[in-house]
Amino acid sequence: MSVAERAVGGDTGPEQETSDDRIAFRCRSLAVDLGIGDYKRRIIENLDIEVPRRQFVCILGESGVGKTTLLRVFGGLVPAAAGSMLEMNGERISGPPQGAVFVFQNYVGSLLPWRNARKNVELGLEESLPKAERRSRAMIALEQVGLSDRANDYPRQMSGGMQQRVQIARALALRPRLLLMDEPFGALDAMTRENLQIELRRIHQASGSTIMFITHDVDEAVLLADRLIVLRGKPAAVGLDIVSQLPKERDQITTKEMPEFLMLRHKIYEMLRGYGAPA
């Protein structure tokens, strides 16, 4: 049994869960205001979303629609407007919720250059776990992102894609229940990005985390997601919320040739361009 395989499991089986137990994240009548006084404006209004545990959700929308702000609200970094309800695992969100971890687009500077990959991954565990357990968790996470053989390398010895995978490993080492990812591959070259997309699908299957992923790239969203949500309008609301019928196992060639992939791609482009009716 591999290190990564030992990390998987331990969750309560479905037969022992209630319906509410299977919901990782829920918002009701969510509204978000930015600015103060005369400059306050509502950017998101009347948003209702339920996300089951272990679902991979991609959120799309035109630039400026409020995707990143929405993710920050989900992570407790930006307050919702009065009357909004947000819950993670049945508990109200009033600040950064325990078990939620962010991965941002710009990995440059996020790794400490004087620490090797393993010690960078251990960073978030240093105040809570003894040395041996920190090391074990870091190595499990590095194996999950395919970098266990580079554990002793420093950031300067790694490509941009490797550094981004170390950042993802650092998030996975915290064993997040909710992983909030804001265009994490946006600054990478096309080949590295494509490799990491498939890597992230595999990591998601292995880790069991719920993922909410912001992207501008329609093909990326359709390839990655179990469910796709398109924000539309000003203030923004859900224009499209659709569950993918693609198989769990995906790749860059055969998946993108499937009729189901092309159908989803078409629907999302229609919505983004303002032709589709909200659904």
KAHU-V868688 format. One record per residue. D_LAST is the distance of its C-alpha to the last C-alpha in whole Angstrom. Layout:
# KAHU-V868688
[[D_LAST] [D_LAST]]
This chain:
# KAHU-V868688
[[44] [43] [43] [39] [39] [41] [38] [35] [35] [36] [33] [33] [32] [29] [32] [33] [30] [28] [24] [24] [26] [24] [21] [23] [21] [19] [18] [17] [17] [18] [19] [22] [24] [27] [30] [33] [34] [33] [32] [29] [25] [22] [20] [17] [16] [15] [13] [13] [13] [15] [17] [19] [23] [23] [20] [19] [16] [16] [15] [14] [14] [17] [21] [21] [18] [19] [18] [22] [22] [20] [21] [25] [23] [22] [26] [28] [29] [27] [27] [24] [25] [26] [24] [22] [22] [22] [24] [25] [26] [26] [28] [27] [27] [30] [31] [31] [30] [32] [31] [28] [30] [29] [29] [29] [29] [33] [35] [38] [40] [39] [41] [45] [47] [50] [48] [47] [44] [45] [46] [43] [41] [43] [43] [40] [42] [46] [46] [45] [46] [49] [50] [50] [47] [45] [47] [45] [42] [42] [43] [40] [38] [40] [40] [36] [36] [38] [41] [43] [46] [46] [46] [49] [48] [47] [45] [47] [47] [44] [41] [38] [36] [38] [38] [35] [35] [38] [35] [33] [36] [37] [33] [33] [37] [36] [34] [31] [28] [25] [26] [24] [24] [24] [24] [27] [28] [28] [31] [33] [34] [32] [34] [34] [30] [29] [32] [30] [27] [28] [31] [28] [26] [29] [30] [27] [28] [31] [31] [28] [27] [23] [22] [20] [20] [20] [20] [20] [20] [18] [20] [21] [18] [17] [21] [21] [18] [17] [13] [12] [10] [10] [11] [11] [14] [17] [17] [14] [11] [8] [6] [5] [6] [8] [12] [14] [17] [19] [23] [24] [27] [26] [28] [28] [29] [28] [24] [24] [25] [23] [20] [18] [18] [18] [15] [13] [15] [14] [10] [11] [14] [12] [10] [13] [15] [13] [12] [9] [6] [4] [0]]
